[in-house]
Amino acid sequence: MAQPLVKKDDDHDDEAEYSPFLGIEKGAVLQEARAFNDPQLDARRCSQVITKLLYLLNQGETFTKIEATEVFFSVTKLFQSRDIGLRRMVYLMIKELSPSADEVIIVTSSLMKDMNSKTDMYRANAIRVLCQITDGTLLTQIERYLKQAIVDKNPVVASAALVSGIHLLQTNPEIVKRWSNEVQEAVQSRAALVQFHALALLHQIRQNDRLAVSKLVTSLTRGSVRSPLAQCLLIRYTSQVIRESASNTQTGDRPFYDFLESCLRHKAEMVIFEAARAITELNGVTTRELTPAITVLQLFLSSSKPVLRFAAVRTLNKVAMTHPMAVTNCNIDMESLISDQNRSIATLAITTLLKTGNESSVDRLMKQITNFMSDIADEFKIVVVDAIRSLCLKFPLKYRSLMNFLSNILREEGGFEYKKAIVDSIVILIRDIPDAKESGLLHLCEFIEDCEFTYLSTQILHFLGIEGPKTSDPSKYIRYIYNRVHLENATVRASAVSTLAKFGAMVDSLKPRIFVLLRRCLYDGDDEVRDRATLYLNTLDGEGAVVETDKDIKEFLFGSLDAPLVNLETSLKNYVPSEESFDIHSVPKEIKTQPLAEKKAPGKKPTGLGAPPSGPTSTVDAYERLLSSIPEFASFGRLFKSSAPVELTEAETEYAVNVVKHIFDRHVVFQYNCTNTIPEQLLENVTVIVDASDAEEFSEVASKPLRSLPYDSPGQTFVAFEKPEGVPAVGKFSNMLRFIVKEVDPTTGEPEDDGVEDEYQLEDLDVVSADYMLKVGVSNFRNAWESMDPDNEKIDEYGLGLRENLTEAVNAVINLLGMQPCEATEDVPSNLRSHTCLLSGVYIGDVRVLVRLQFGIDSQKEVAMKLAVRSEDIAVSEAIHDIVASG
């Protein structure tokens, strides 16, 4: 019956669209499901009820075991209906209910009957449902039918079988791997979707065999793939083979590159784009290889389809980070996209132009950006901010216009991540461009006047406390800081008090005025604010007179904390119940805590010493207590460092063993954490025989065997070595696990009286230079560096050879030295040819060390490095250089 036209009231324009499922309840729908039991089935009504049930399930509604069972059995009765639409709903319902193994039997015969039906739609859906709910035993019974379905003439049936194979590969890989011949035949199918699914399944079957994948790619790149979807998959697999290939890419002999280039001339746009993207993402891609891909992407920029324009400009945006000159030919086309109706495309176009443009075009681009910043989402605004930051570092003379732009958008509406990106950019520009410091700090001061994010306010105040006192007129920032004491929450007020105190300590002429402001803070409503004000007033010298603050007091109040806060907190909690005075030097200095991890059997919870500490006690404390409780090691003195566990066995082996290296001044103790993963065995008198013939400076002095190692109960055995005092000795140690194995009666759990002596070879263990370095960060690297004696500085230059990129070189040196990166300098922007990395640590003997690394990479990917080291001992500075020279 025709429905009358109803005029929609203007007042209801903003209301949500009507939902046919509005207000339905589970109980009412379950009552309606009784219609499945009617002698005369109403197919339409049953379909509507199943639709409601599916809606409830997909909205997160849970059915009890009884409810699910009742619905399942009711649904199975609907197989007697011949209505095709209802049958499709039945298939969906069975898949969603995921019946248990004893319930699956009820529908198995009906589904197998449908799987051999003459109706192709029944066959395809029955295959999907059976493979979804069946287990391994039933799968072997229907395997013959699935093989036949893979090569079926009907593409719907063949695709259903192939997709089911992809899902089954996760649970029953051995069965699916037997279908290789049929899947290989399906790859040659003329049906586009069948070829696509067949290729995906065949690759998954062979993915762990690199040679087999290479042969598959080689055979298919000769032109037997017709489906555009399958061609896209093949391009991805080809890219994977190219990445894993060890062929020389410098001479242009890159395997399969000709295939990728030929795909640029394919008639399907998706294939063309996939090939272009694959070429741009090749490792070490040359300008000659990039050219054809850039040309194709340039044509896409003028396409009438928004998705193609977006795909092209996003790819070019990524290429511009590493090969900006290769993209410059597209600049004219991208300038026309700045006014594109799709703001995502416009944003990517203008950020790409910022990366590839020259200094003269900066002002023109900035005007165009300003026009549409308010129309795009925050995630694209962050992309713009990152591009402007890179541009400012590239053209420092343009900092005024770029800094003004950042300050303007900082005042506009936006989320936390967006505002944080802007603040981070301004901070980086202040640090890297000295002329931008004063204007940048003022922009940040104006921002905190109306900042809604506590985190950003505290970070800016902290940064003001570091950089503000070094400016020509520090007093102009005091007003902004003191305003925070009156107008903000307690967290920001406390941060503002600390910042005021920094100005008082660093700028002697401001001290009397600062003391007046700090005294006003003594009456604040928050105890943290009052405590900070009291501390600073009582610690700073001169009762507010214009006198220089003592250097030690500055270091105490505002210097970097050698120990991580979590370790300090733990040490203070342990100190509270004790009678002894607190010693700051007793706080462990390791930056990370590593659990006393054991390799355990799957699904088992670690127990004993293998379990993580239950309380807040730090790992270093736990290790130190453990070692001091062993008489053989009690005289070794204070523990300097404990390493992370190093695995000495492969996964899923009979015995799981890892080792922790404990470093003392004159000794090294190896703690072997052992787990027996065989239920039928008990190991006794477990020891590790260590061969130190390749570690000449070490001599074994003590060992502690493990008396008994039952199944899945971690235990430890120890071996101690002596080394020259204070010397970072290195060496390789061979390890052999030796034990007596006794069979355990599975019924009584009692071991046999007699055992057999056995051995198990473990992996070798290396003691390296990084083991003698603690990762200890500093909050302000520049201050820490300047406070270090320049006479203890040693500088030299090194060649690091060929590297893929600067990131690889930076990580290699960090891992070699074992030091803590500071101020996020371990992250290398992909478009830079030079980079500075700052490292901090404590060397054995409790000697503080700071390292400044300056990297540069040329067009041939040769990396050079300048290494500057400052420490509290010139001998340690020289030792760091020796480590790099020999590494």
C-alpha positions, 0 to 999 in steps of 0.5 A: 500500500502506498504510504502518504507523503508527509511534510518534514517539519523544519524543526526536526532537520537535525534529528537522527534518522528513524531506525527500524530496530529502535527500542527492540529488546532481547526478551521480546525478540526471543519470544518472537523466535518461537515462530521458527517452530510453527508447523506452517513457516512464514518465511518473511516473518522468520527472516525479520526475526533473524534480522533482529537477532543479528542486530542484537548480536552485532550491538554487543548483546550477549545471550546466555548458554541456554538462550543461545542453544534454544535459538540455535535449535530453533533456527535449524528447523528452518532448513525445511523451508525452500525459501532462498532468502530465508536460507541465506539468513539461516546461514548467517545466524549459524555463523554468528551463534558459533555453536559448540562442538556437540551442537554442530553435529545437528546441522552438519548433515543439512549443511553437507547436503546443501554443499552438494546441492544443485543450487550454487548459492546454497553450495557457496554459503554452506561451504563458508558456514561449515568451515566457520563452525567445524573442527579438524576432525570433521574437516577431514571428512569434507576435504574432498568436497572443498578441493572440488569446490576450489576448481568449480566452474562457478566462480561464486562457489570457487571463491567461497572455498578459497576464502574458507581456506584462507580462514582455515589456514590459521587453525588447520594449516596442514590440511589446507597445505594439501590443496596446493595443486587445486589452488595453483589451478584456480590461479589460472582461472578467468574469473577475476575474484577467483584468481584474486582469492587463489593467489592470496591463499597460495601466497599464504601457504608458501609465505614461510618459504622465501624460495617458493614465494620467489618462484611463484612471483617469477612464474606469475610476472610473465603475464598469466594474471588477468584480474586487476585485484590479483595483479595488485596482490602480485605487485605487493608480493613482488615488492616483498621479494625485491626487499628481501633480495640481496642483489646490487641495487646501485647498478640498476640490476634490481630484480623484477623492476621491469615488471613493476615498470610494465604495470605502469602501462596497465589499463586498470587504474588501481594496478597503475597506482599500486605499481607506482607506489611500490616503486616509490617505496623501494629501498634505495630507489634512484632518481632514474627508477622513480621517474616513470612512477612520478610521471604516472602520479603526475597524470593522476593529479589532474584526474576527475576522480577525487580518490585518484587525486588523493592517492597520487598526492599522498604518495608524492607527499611521502616521496618528497620527504626523501627525494624532493627534487624528483617531485618538483616537476609536479609542483604546477599540477599540485598548485592547482590542487590547493583550491580542490574542494576536497580539503584532504587533497588540498592539505597534502598538496600544499604540504608537499609544495612546502617540502619541495618549494624554494625560499621565494615561494614560502610567503605565497604558500603561507597565504594560501594555507591560511585561507583553508586551515579552519576547514580541515580536520586536526589530523591534517592540520598536524601534517601542515604543522610538521611541514612548516617546522621542516620548512623553517629548519630548511630556510632559517631566515624565514622564521618570522613569517613561519613563527607568526603563522604557528602562533596564530593557529595556536590561538585558534580552536583545536584538540590536544594533539594539534596544539601539542604539535604546534607547541613542539614545533615552536620549541624546536625552532627556539632551540635550533634557531637562536634568533627565534628564541625571544619571539617564540617564548613570547608566543608561548607565554601568550598561549598559556594565558588561555590554555585549556590543557594542563599538560601543555601549560606545565611543559611550557612553564618548564621550558620557560624556566630553562630558556627564559633566564638566558634571554636579554630581558628575563623580567618580561616573562615574570608577569605571564608566569605569576598569572598562572599562580592566581588563575590555574589549577594546582598542578599548573600553580606548582609548576609556575612556582618552580619556574619563578624560583628558576628565574630567581636562582639564575638571574640575581637581579630579579631575586628580590622581586621573585622572593616577594612573589614566592612569599605570597605563594605560602598561603596557597590552598594546595599543599604542593604549591606551599611546599615548593614555595617554602623549599625555594625560599629556604634554600635560595641564598641571601634572603632575597638580596641581590647576591649570586646563588651558590652553584651547588644549590642550583644543581640541587634544585634544578639540576638533572636527576641521575636516577629515574623517578620510579626508582627514587619513589621505591627507595623512599617507600623502603626508607620510610619504615627504617631508622637510617638516614636517606642516601640519594646515592643508594637509589638505583640508576637503571632507566628501565626495570626488567622483570626477573623473567623466565621462559615458561610453558605456554599458558602457564603463570610464572611462579617463584623468582620467575614471577615479576615482583609483586610489590613496588620493589625495583628489579635492581633491588630484587636482584641485589637481595637475591645475590647477597643472600648467596654466600658465594657472592656476598663479598662481591660488593655493590651491584652496578648493573643487571642486564635484560634476560638474554635467551639461550634457547629457541622457542618451544624447546625441551628446556627454556634457558635465559641468562641475566648478566650481573656486573660488579666492579671486579666480578660478573655473575651469570644467572641462568633462569631455567624452565623444564617444559617436559611433564614426564621429567624431573631434572636434578643437580642442574648446572651450566658448564661455561667455557671462557676460553674466548674471554681471556680476562675472565676466570671462574671463581664460584658456581651454585648448582640448582638442586631440583628442577620440576616441570614448569617450575622456574629455577636459577643456577649461577656462575661467577667470574672474576675480572680486572677491577674497573676494567670493561672486559669483554668476551664470548662464553660457550654454555652447556646445560648439564643435569641428571634426568629422572622419569616421573610416573604420570599417575603418582607424580613420583620420580624414579630413583635412578637417573641418567646424566645428560647435557643440552647445548645452549647458545653462546653468550657475549659480554659487551662494552654496553654491559658496563654502562647504565642508561641514565638520562638528564632533563637538560642536556645543554646544562649538564654538558656545560657543567662538565669539565671541558678538560675531560672532553675528547673529540674524534671523527669516524667513518661508519661505512655504507648504511641504509639511512641515518636511522640505522647508523644512529641505532647502531651507535646507541646499541654499541654504547648502551647509553640513554638518548636524550631529548628524543634525539634518537628519532631521525627525520627521514628527509635530513642528511645530517643529524645530532644525537645526544646520549647520557649514562653512568660508566662502571665506577659511577662515572657520569658520561655525556656524548654528542654525536653528529652524523652526516650521510652523502649521496653514496650512503657513506656515513661519517660521525663526529664523536664528542665525549665529556665525563668526570674522568678523562680516562673514561672519555678515552674508553668511550672512543676506544669502544667506538673505534673497535666496534 
